[in-house]
C-alpha cells in the first residue's frame, strides 16, 4: 500500500548519494534496498491512507545537525559512517513520506518540492488533508499522478 511512496523516498536519497560519484552502483543499490526495507518497517503501523496527515511527523525524514536514524542505518549496511554520510548529503534535508505524496525541502528556507503525488480514492467521509489546506491559492489543480526528477 505504501510501496510507491517508500520507493520514491529511498530512490531520492540514493540519487543524492549517486550524485557525489563516490559510491559504487552496488553500494547504492544495497543502500536503496536497506532504506526501503527500514522505511517500510518503520511506517508499518503509522500509515493511514484515509487520514494522510495522521502520523506525518513520525514519517518525516530529517537531517539537521543530526542524521536521520533510518538513513544512518541504511548507510551502515554499506560501511558508511554517519560522519561520512553527513559529508555526502545536504546538511539540512526534510522529506515527508505520506500516503499519496512524497515531498522534500533542502535547507530551512528552501522551497518544498514534490517528488510523487497521486490522488486518493474518493471517500465521502474523508476531510481535506492538511496539505490541501496549505495549497489554497494554488493556480492549477494537482494532476492525478506526477513525479519529479532532480538532477544536480
PyMOL commands that set and color helices and strands:
alter all, ss='L'
color gray80, all
select helices_A, chain A and resi 3-18+25-43+56-59+69-76+82-88+130-134
alter helices_A, ss='H'
color red, helices_A
select strands_A, chain A and resi 61-64+92-98+101-106+113-118+145-147
alter strands_A, ss='S'
color yellow, strands_A
deselect
rebuild
show_as cartoon
